[in-house]
Amino acid sequence: MPIADPDITAQPADAAEIDAAVALARFDSPRSWRMVAVAFVAMFAVYGIAYSFGAFFKPMAAEFGSGRSSTSAVFSITVFVWCVLGWPAGHLSDRFGPRVVVGGGALVMGAGLILTAFIDRLWLGYLTYSIGVGIGVATAYVPMVAVVGGWFLLRRNTALGIAVAGIGCGTVLVAPAAAAMIERLGWRDTYLVLGAVATAMLLGCAAIVERPPVHVTPSAIDVRAAIRTPAFGLLYLNSFLSSMALFVPFVYLPAFAHDHGATRIASAALVSIIGGASVIGRLGLGAIADRTSTIRLYQGCYLLLAASFVLWLTGSSYATMVAFAIAMGAGYGGFVALSPAVLAELFGVARLGTVMGILYTSGGVGALLGPPIAGMIIDYTGSYRWAIAYSLAGALASFFILLPLARYAPRDRRA
């Protein structure tokens, strides 16, 4: 009896298996890295503008005659909006795709910045700047990080590290550029320029971004169910406590430096240094995390954040402020880069956008409270020292909260 030719008698593969094989081949591909580039540009635009607020702090406070707490609330509400709206932004991106979400956010952010140039009362900035920029960041960050996470299997941590490095690069370049424009054009015209640039960049990103190869379905997870998970509860409290401290320097460090003799541009440059150091943290730790314990590195970043506030507390020279900015930026950049990878390790990537969005609501509440409380402390005591000590306490507490996290990591987490 003749032996059948296996190439002739073999049955054709199931259509679903073929589709799965085609999708698998698209992971870690040149198209995947194009999504990394798009995410980098989107985060460069939104965070570069948001984190340049320290350069606007004194000019706006002087024009409106407002105190530190009420002026810093413009930035705090912005962070609160982007953190709280990260959850629905991730959910909408999972359901309708990132293109619609990022494009809509581009229009809202641009309009918010342009309208801020025409406000005649500070509280109007809570509506124009805070809501406009907050929506812009929310619709760029969570959807784009989820896109990058969904396009990679083997190099996910490295890809995420490169993508979120756009935050640091934007902070490096936009903060001093904004300070220079404010000196030349004034803060109002500077917002007009930034509004036009942000809209153009984000609309370009929206035109290019694509869904991951495997379409994800909207998540059924709600906040109560997520908080009942011990690992998520630790991450949620950690995010709240760290945000109480993290955003204080972005608002007050330039003013602190200016009050201690630095020029306006040199003061704004400290925020750029934070951004530059964060790029190193994001890229370096993102690559290292592909080869070692992601959770242990994540915990170490929060310890470095706390240590940085010790530097700020112990001196007021410009060199000390530079050292603080470098240490803080490295810690901050590291845990931002590792956060998506930690969530993917603990909960998988199928609903990463929604899970990230739920987590970041806690950071929004911390940011809403942190800088205004620091401002009240400064106004009451007449000194920055107690505000810095308050920030140090929040950063230390956020590190200790994370210590039990490793016990909840699955041995084999697959998407």
Order of alpha helices (4+ residues) and beta strands (2+ residues): alpha-alpha-alpha-alpha-alpha-alpha-alpha-alpha-alpha-alpha-alpha-alpha-alpha-alpha-alpha-alpha-alpha
